[in-house]
Amino acid sequence: MERIDFVLPWVDGKDSRWIIEKAKWEGRFSDQISSAEDANGIFRFNSEEEMLRYWFRSVEAFAPWVNRIHFITCGQKPVWLKENHPQLNLVNHQDFIPSKYLPTFNSITIEMNLHRIQDLSERFVYFNDDMFLLRPVESSFFFKDSWPVLINNLRYPDDIGYNNWSRHVFNDYCIVNRSFNIEKSIWENRKKWFNVSLLGYKRARRNLICFLANRTLPVGKFGHFANPHLKSSFEEIWERWPDVLETTCMHKFRTDDQVNQWLAVAWNLAKGCFYPAHEKDRGRMWNISPNNIEEIGVSIRQQLFPQVCLNDSQHNTEPESCSMMISEAFRSILPMKSSFEK
């Protein structure tokens, strides 16, 4: 089996030293980040160490085939984490991100430099710390026939531009559609894009209709899940669009003129380097709120999906109680310490 690594960035948003450092740089660049307040709010840096434990437990329980876990921080370390674990590579920002981009409080800078991590495998899966496996998955869940398993969803790019994230998606969209002959690429890979047996009749038919009506590749229709990547694709993007990546990474915080790691997903789709999938088979994503916390708890306890994304936001009006209920649900299926815990 080919090596597949997992990559997880993490920040302790409650660390007083980190808060002071972030505030210092916010003061210097307040004019740049004012237009992207929705992307730089403190909720974006929320992370519970308790939930991080369950991330490691879920990986060990449900994906024991993983080669290594590259755990990225700005030097912070959970006190319970076993740093000398043979499958763990504890990575500091300065270990792989060029010094001219540091310090950074911009997750996109981290994402777009992942290919620089020492000993990172060609095939890796990029997680956020709110993405969890809920039941056993084979390596083929993420990579099949050596290609990333990617959601195939051709449709008109109808949700770009309304907030900071969607403006990044628009930037990704412009880059990938300028880089490839999309019409030719999709047609050459029509057995993937219009595959009824893998996508179902409705999706395959809609993909064909959307292709005939709008022969571009949308970005942002991939599902908010852990993304399988090829390291070489990041290298290709840097080689082809160095100025765009330089602009992206020079910003200490998120701004509107950046691209993100979804560009690498779209890059693989445009090249035909993918195995087709439908999002209904991939998992479920929630924006956490008191209104859906019971449903989230049931889905975790009953392990209804292979993976979930539990996205926190400013709309979660009861973060402490919701966090407690989610932790209890995870504890019911992952009660034992993982080997990554002291």
C-alpha positions, 0 to 999 in steps of 0.5 A, spaced: 500 500 500 502 506 498 504 511 504 498 516 506 499 521 511 494 525 515 496 533 516 492 537 521 493 544 523 492 546 530 492 552 534 490 554 542 486 560 541 486 561 549 493 561 549 495 568 552 501 569 549 498 567 542 493 572 544 498 578 545 502 576 539 495 576 534 493 582 537 500 586 536 499 584 528 492 585 528 494 592 530 499 593 524 494 590 519 487 592 521 486 596 514 487 589 511 483 585 515 477 590 516 474 587 509 474 580 511 472 580 519 468 574 518 474 570 516 478 573 522 473 573 528 476 569 534 471 563 533 475 561 527 481 560 532 477 556 537 479 549 539 478 545 545 483 540 547 478 535 549 476 535 542 483 534 539 483 528 543 477 525 540 481 526 533 487 522 535 482 517 538 478 516 531 484 516 527 487 510 531 481 507 531 478 508 524 484 509 520 490 505 523 493 504 516 495 511 516 503 512 515 504 519 519 500 524 522 503 531 521 501 535 527 502 543 525 502 548 530 506 555 532 510 551 537 504 550 542 503 543 544 497 539 548 500 537 555 497 530 554 500 529 547 505 523 546 511 527 542 515 521 541 510 517 538 513 513 532 507 516 527 507 523 530 511 528 526 510 535 531 511 540 526 512 548 527 510 553 522 518 555 522 519 548 520 516 549 513 513 555 512 518 560 509 520 566 514 518 571 510 511 569 511 512 568 519 508 569 523 502 568 520 495 567 523 492 565 516 490 558 515 491 559 508 498 560 508 499 554 512 495 550 507 499 553 501 505 551 504 504 544 506 508 541 500 514 543 504 513 539 510 519 534 511 518 527 509 510 529 507 508 523 503 506 524 495 498 522 498 496 526 504 489 528 507 488 535 510 484 535 516 481 541 520 480 540 527 473 540 526 473 534 522 472 527 525 472 520 522 466 516 525 467 509 523 472 505 520 474 507 513 479 503 508 485 507 505 481 507 498 476 512 502 481 517 500 485 514 495 483 509 489 487 507 483 492 512 486 488 518 485 484 522 490 477 520 491 473 527 490 466 529 489 464 530 482 459 536 482 459 540 476 454 546 477 454 553 475 458 557 480 452 561 484 455 562 491 461 566 489 463 573 492 458 574 498 463 573 504 471 572 505 471 564 503 466 565 497 471 570 494 477 565 495 473 560 492 472 565 486 479 566 486 480 559 485 475 558 480 479 564 476 486 560 476 484 553 475 479 555 469 485 560 466 490 554 467 486 548 463 482 547 457 476 545 462 472 543 456 477 538 453 479 536 460 472 534 462 470 531 456 476 527 456 474 524 463 467 523 461 467 516 464 469 519 471 464 526 470 458 522 467 459 515 471 452 513 473 454 507 477 459 511 481 455 518 482 448 515 480 443 517 475 441 524 477 448 527 479 451 524 472 445 527 468 446 534 472 453 534 470 452 533 463 447 538 463 451 543 466 457 541 462 453 543 456 451 549 459 457 552 462 464 549 460 467 551 466 470 547 473 466 550 479 470 551 485 467 550 492 462 544 491 467 539 494 464 538 500 467 541 507 470 534 509 477 532 509 481 533 503 485 528 499 491 531 496 497 530 491 503 534 494 506 534 487 499 539 485 501 544 490 508 544 487 505 545 480 501 551 482 507 554 486 511 553 479 505 556 475 502 561 479 508 564 484 505 571 484 498 569 486 501 564 492 506 570 494 501 575 495 496 570 499 502 568 503 504 575 505 498 576 508 498 575 516 491 574 516 485 572 511 484 578 506 480 577 499 485 577 494 487 570 496 487 563 494 486 556 498 487 549 498 481 548 494 485 550 488 489 544 489 482 540 489 480 543 483 487 542 480 486 535 480 479 535 478 482 539 472 487 534 470 483 528 471 487 526 477 481 523 481 476 518 482 469 520 482 465 520 488 458 523 490 458 527 497 452 523 500 457 517 500 462 522 504 459 524 510 455 530 513 457 537 515 454 541 520 454 549 523 453 547 530 447 551 534 443 549 539 437 547 534 441 541 531 446 539 537 441 533 539 441 531 531 449 531 531 449 527 538 445 522 535 449 521 528 456 521 533 453 515 537 450 511 532 456 513 527 451 514 521 457 517 517 464 515 515 466 522 517 463 529 520 465 536 520 462 540 526 463 547 524 463 552 529 461 559 528 458 566 531 451 563 530 453 558 536 449 561 541 451 556 547 458 554 545 460 551 552 453 546 552 454 544 545 461 543 546 460 538 552 454 535 549 459 533 543 464 531 547 459 526 551 457 523 544 464 522 542 466 519 549 460 514 548 464 511 542 471 513 543 472 512 551 479 509 551 485 513 550 489 513 544 497 511 544 498 518 542 496 520 549 500 520 555 
